[in-house]
Amino acid sequence: MTVDDLLPVPWPEEAVAALDTWRQGHLIRGDLATWLATAGCVDPVTGDDFSDRGEGLLGAVAEIGDTGYFAVVSQTCDIAATGPGKRHPFVQVCPVRDLGAAFIPQKVQQARAGELVEYVHLTKPPAPGKEWAIDLRISVPLSKGALIGSSPIVGFSSEDDELDLAARIAAKFKRPALHDYLSKDLIDALNALVTKARKGSEDWCEDVEQFRLEIEGNRLVPKRVRLVVVTDVNFNAPLNFRKKNALRDLWKTLKKPLKGVGIEQSLVAFRHIEDLKAKDYRNAIPLNIPALGRGSFD
């Protein structure tokens, strides 16, 4: 059997109409999930005990999540019964977690600000006042038949929030593999700098569209890096020249730590968004800095 064997031909009209009401980010009630584990042993990670079940892979079933909801994370085009969705009998769903019940307020705030890679905060949870988030660490296939027999539940308050979900899903699978210092320490330093600037009413961060990295060598073992600051104003103009100082000063403080992990540092570069060449934009790696409030970029 293949996935093609599970497709209805043709799709019933009522199924087409029902699936058209669903889109990425909608919620559905449920609390069971499945995953594959190795038979003939106790899984050293999940603890699934299939030691008496022969060999190969077996499916484990358990309640997962703590809200009784899953979020549909498949692309909206794949949810429908027409277009690309015509070839998809399943959608992918992720469990919804109650962060407020599980974590300290600081971590909940980090999730709300988009600083936790694995969680996407629901801006309109079905239980008002709850701090719920989609847990992107596990996704499981769900038959579209479950969607046809259910009504979609809205989990986000705006289209922009749903688009942010799409960007977060894409970023989790697409995000570039980088040296640990670049993916953690550098991000934290830039985020802290922007946060401090906003609290101090410094206006330079309002003119920064995004941060990118130019890397020479392997991304996991880079030889040299350059921080690229993409702006929508001319930082070279006399009145704006001082706006470079905070970022230049931070970049200087990172020279020694970078050298300590074997990475050379090039001077920080400021590029006006209208003057940035397409090839340079494409070759530079985008950095997601939550405090900047610009969302994700390709």
Sequence and secondary structure as in RCSB ss.txt:
>XXXX:A:sequence
MTVDDLLPVPWPEEAVAALDTWRQGHLIRGDLATWLATAGCVDPVTGDDFSDRGEGLLGAVAEIGDTGYFAVVSQ
TCDIAATGPGKRHPFVQVCPVRDLGAAFIPQKVQQARAGELVEYVHLTKPPAPGKEWAIDLRISVPLSKGALIGS
SPIVGFSSEDDELDLAARIAAKFKRPALHDYLSKDLIDALNALVTKARKGSEDWCEDVEQFRLEIEGNRLVPKRV
RLVVVTDVNFNAPLNFRKKNALRDLWKTLKKPLKGVGIEQSLVAFRHIEDLKAKDYRNAIPLNIPALGRGSFD
>XXXX:A:secstr
  GGGGS SS  HHHHHHHTT  TT EEE  EEEEEEETTSB TTT  B TTS SSEEEEEEE SSSSEEEE S 
HHHHSSSGGGGG SEEEEEEEEEHHHHS HHHHHHHHTT  TTEEE SS SSTT  EEEETT  EEEEHHHHHTS
  B   SSHHHHHHHHHHHHHHHHS    HIIIIIHHHHHHHHHHHHHHTT SGGGGEEEEEEEEEE SSSEEEE
EEEEEESS TTSTTTGGGGHHHHHHHHHTHHHHHHTT EE   EEEETTT  HHHHHHSEEE  GGG      
